[in-house]
Amino acid sequence: MGKFFDEIPEFLVSWIEEQELFWVGSCPLSPDGHVNISPKGVRGSFHIVNANKVWYQDLTGSGIETISHLRENGRITIMFSAFQGPPRICRLFGTGTVHEFGTPEYDALIPIVDRKPGSRGVIVVDVHKVGTSCGYAVPLYAFQSHRTQLLHYFDKKEDADRKVEAEHRSDDGLKAYWALKNLKSIDGLEGLSVAHTANVTPQSIFDEVEERKPYRASVATQSRQNTDNIMLLAGFSLGIIFSILYVRLVGVV
């Protein structure tokens, strides 16, 4: 049964922080516009500020839908889903604000040591409603590791910009990619407006080995998973015992 809250309840905070994947949903105001859903990963990119405010580091992609929609109307929903342990779906409904690379607001939230290769902005969400539901239809998946192709690709793009630091931009660098791919949404809404012309050279620290490390669940999460496994084994064992007793009883009768 679904439940709603006016803020992120304390019992959800650690669970949200353990998730390796989340989705963001947004759409334009036009009835003919395209509704967008984007999966987000990369460990350490999502942050909970307080019970009504979260933000995530928005990495570069070939599209700019979420940022464009937020510029127009601010509406956004973030969804998390449990793939291990007890089933759960959590949605954060809110109003989003975009802070692009090259702005003081971006720099205040993401120092160089925390910046991911290809990071183009910060999405800050003021959460006004939180919804949880069962998630019984969501399958179980075992997490292996995060992909590093995107980080590796944009690390090279940033390196191209760094090699021509006096101009802050290479024809084959990250800013050129932004100018080519990220200025307009597929519906023609404004995307990036500052990042591609900022007089700042992209700097980041890319540790490919660290990024690919498998996730170790917390003690609480492991305990929940162990409990689920024990209950499943117990149920299976009881089923076998009852089946044997039934066969013997029928045989006696």
N, C-alpha and C positions, 0 to 999 in steps of 0.2 A: 504494500500500500504506500502510495506516495505521501511525502511530508514536505512542508514548506517552512522556511525560516526567514526572518528579516535580516539575518547576518550569517556568516559562516560559523556554525557551532564548533565548540572546542574539540569535540570528538572526531570531527572531520579533518582538522588541520594536519595532523601527522599522516593520515591516510592520503590526503591530496599530495603532500610533499613526497610521498613514496612512489607516486605514479610516474611511469616512464613516458606516457603518451597522453595528450589531451587534444581536443578538437575545439576550434572556434567557428561560430556561425554568425553570419552577418548578411545584410541585403540592402539594396538601394531603396529609395522611396518609390521609384517608378514601378507601376504594376507589371511592366514589361521587362524590368531589370532582372538580372540573374542572382538568385540566392547562392551564397557561397559557403562551403564548409571546408575548412583546412585542418589537416592533422599537424600537430606540433610535437616535436621531440627534443632531443639534446638536453642531457642532464644539467641541471643548474640554471636553466633559462627561465623557470617560473618561480615567482616569489609572492608570499603572502605578507602584506604590510600590517594589516589588522583585520578585524572581523568584517569590514566593509570595503576593503581596498586590496587589490592584487595587481601585479604587473608581470609582463613577460618580455623577454628579449626577442624581437622579431627579426628572424634571419631572412636573407635575400632569397627570393624565388623568382620564377619566370613570370609570376603574376603579382598584382598589387591590390587584390580585391578587398581584403579586410581594412587596410589603411584607407582606401578610397571610400568605403562605406562609412567608416567612422568619421571621416572628414565631413561627409554629407549629413549624417543623422545621429551618429554616436551609439547606435544600438548594437549590442554584442551579447552572445551567450557562449560561455566556456563549458565544455562537458568533459568529465572524467568517467572512466568505467573500469571496474575491477576485472582483471583477466586471471587473477590467482586469488585464492582464499575465498571468503564469503562474497556472494554477488552483491554488487552495488553500482548504481549510476548516480552521479552528482552533477547538477547544472548550476552554474553561477550566472545569473541574469544581471546585466548592468549597462552602464554607459561608459564608453571608452574614449580615451584621449590619446592622440599620437604625438610622440616626441621623436623627431628624426635625428639621425646621426648628424653631428655638426652643430647641435643646439645646446645651450647651457643645461636644459632639463635632462637631456640624454646623458651628458657628461656627469651630472650629479648622481645619476642612478647606476651608470656603468663605467667604472674606472677601467683603464687599459688592461689591468690584470684579470678582469672578469669578462672582457669583451670577447665574443665568439667571432671567428672569421666570417665575414659576410653580414654581420649585424648591421641592420639599416635603420632600426628604430626601437623605441620602447612603447608598448601598448599598456597604458594604465587604465584599470577598470574599477569604477566605483560600483560596488555590488549592492543592489537594492533587494534582491530576492535570491534565495538558495533553495533548490529542490532536490530531493533524493527519492529514488525509486529502487525496486528490487533488483533489476538486472538479471532475472532468471534466464532470459533468452540469450544472454551474452556468453559465448563459448569460453572455455578455459585455454589460455595460451601460456607457455613458458617463455619468459623474457631471456634473450641471449645477450645482446649488446646493441648499442646504438650504431647506426651507420655513420661513417665518417667521410663519405664521398663529397657531400656538400661542403663540409668544413675544409676539406683538402682543396676542392676546386676554388673556393673563394679565398683561401689563403694564398693561392697563386695569383689570383686577381689583385689582391691587396699588395702583394709583393711587387707587382708591375707598377702600381701607383707609387709605392715607396721608392722605387728606382728612379723616378722622375719627381722627387719630392719638391723641387722648386716650383713645379707647375701643379702639384698636388693631384695630378690626374694623367693616366696613361691612356692611349687609344685602345688598349687591350686590358685595362684595369677594371676595378670594381665600379668606379664612378661612371665609366663609359657604359658598363652593363646596366647600371641604374637608369642612365639617360635613354638607353635603347629599350629597356623592358618595363620599367617601373614608373613611368610618368602618368599613365592613364589606365583605368580599369577597362574591362572588356565592354562596359557600357559607356565609356567615355568620361567617367568621373576622374577628378584630379587625384593623382597618387602622390609620389614624392614631389616636394616643392623646394627643399633645401639641400638634402644630402648630396645630390649629384653635383652641386656647385659650391659646396662648403670648402673654405680655405683650410681644411684640416686633412692630413694624410691618414688613412685608416691604419690603425695599429691594433694588433691582437696577439695573443699567445696561443699557439695551437700545439697541444700535446696529444698526438694521435693515439699513443699507447694508453694514456689515461682515459681518453674519451671512449675507448672500446672496452674498458674493463667491465666485466659482468657486474650487475647490481647485487649487493648483498642485502637482503631484506632485514628489517629491524627485528629484534627479539620478539616484539609483540606480534608482528606479522607472521614470523616463523611459527610462533605458538598457535596462532589461529589456523595456519595451514596444517600444522601437525594434528590439531584437534579435529579438523575436517577429515583428514586422512584416517584417523583412528575411528571416527564415527562411521565413515564409509566402510572400513574393514569390518567393524562390529556388525553393521547392518547386513553385509554380505555373508558373514559367518552365521548370523541368526537365521538368515534365509535358508542356508544349507541345512542347518539343524532342524528347522521346522519341516523342510521338505523330506528329510530322512524319517522324522517322527510320523509324518502323515503317511508315507509309504508303508511303514511298519504297521500303523494303525489300520489302514485299509487291508493290509495283508492278513492281520489277525481277524478282522471282521469277515 
